[in-house]
Every structure is written in C-alpha cells, then in structure tokens.
Amino acid sequence: MASTDLPLFQALKSKMRWHQTRQSVLAENIANANTPGYVSRDVKTYSFEDHIGLQQSALATKTTKVGHISGAVSGNLSTKIEKRDSFEITPNGNNVNLEEQMMKITQNQMDFQAATSLYTKGLGLIRTALSKSV
C-alpha cells in the first residue's frame, strides 16, 4: 500500500479536485458576466463528512465478535453544481456579481493552497518517519 493511499491523503486529494472544479465553475461565471439571462453557479459545499467512508481501501476489517460492525462502504464523491440566487440582477437577467465572484476565487485559491500544503507536509512527515537516523 502506497503512502498516498492513506485515507488522509485520499481526502486531501478529493478536496483539491473539488477546488479545481469550483475554480472552473467560478471562471465560467466571470466569463459569462455580460451574457443576457446567465445565472451564476457554484459547486455544492465540500465536507469531509461526505468523504468519509466513500473511499475503497485495500484494508478490510474482520469481525471477531458478534457486536462488531462489518462490511465495506463504497461509493463516488460527486461534485454537484448548483445555480445560486443573487440579490443583484441586471436588466438583461444576468445575476453575476464580479466582486463576489473574485472574492470566491481568492478564497478558493487560499483553501487549495492550504490543502496542498497539508498534503506536502504529511508526505514529509512520513518520509522523515521512514528515513534512517544517523
């Protein structure tokens, strides 16, 4: 089992994929800021609770007593894109607020950088733990 197959790293990879998807949706909103009738969209909020139990692991549990929980949970983490209502709608029916979209892109970028930093630091800790000490 590779170190990147650990549940923590799988969750961080999933979070980074979510941020990539959100970045493309927000960029699409900005690209259509002057399109008549365009409704801004956003990605459903990511939560690690939704991710827990969705990854299939190479490790399986064994039931040794009747009261133990058994079985494997599997599934897909899908990204749902939702249309968002906005308080500001232009006369042509477009509700994209550029300032709001830019703030969302900045927040998304900072969250992505935090996830990549955690991923990198986690790999560094594993390398340190597995390296030989002199």
Secondary structure, DSSP 8 states (H G I E B T S, - for coil): --GGGSHHHHHHHHHHHHHHHHHHHHHHHHHTTTSTT---EEE----HHHHTTTS--S------STTS------------EEE---S---TTS----HHHHHHHHHHHHHHHHHHHHHHHHHHHHHHHHHS---
